[in-house]
Amino acid sequence: MMSCRSLRELANPTEEDKLRIKGCTPNGYLSSGATHSPDMDDAVLKRLKDICTKVTRVNSNFGAIRLRKCISSSTWNVELFGSACQL
């Protein structure tokens, strides 16, 4: 498993990140493609950002990827949950 994020970077992977990962492997997965920005009117969001220091969704469409492999097998079993998807 590898991640395209560094400790200083909190944003979701960019399209450039996704293309880079796809170029390295046919088995790339994304645990969440959702934005952290709330889904609301721009005027309301601007007003909230003027008042608050940070505005994010409570539910940011979390996903999980489970990889399993039997010792005697050469293939991995991949299970996707929630918003997880294959790149």
Phi, psi and omega in degrees: 000144175217159180236147179267005182260148172254172181296331182274350186254120182251354182285158175294159179301139178281170176299325177297318177299315181298317179295320179297315181293318178300328179289340181268334184202148174277355184247051179268141181227154180233125182281337177199126178256008185283153174277155176271354179283136178296147179271089181206169181305139182302321181295318179293317179298318178298318180296317178297320179293332175291328183271318186257160177274333181210128178239118178221163176290148173286317176251105182261032176057061180294145176222164179218151180236125178249125177247124179230147180210128173286147181302322183278355183258154177258356182247152178262144173261124183249128176238133181249137180233149177063232184272005180295145180208162175275141179286000000 
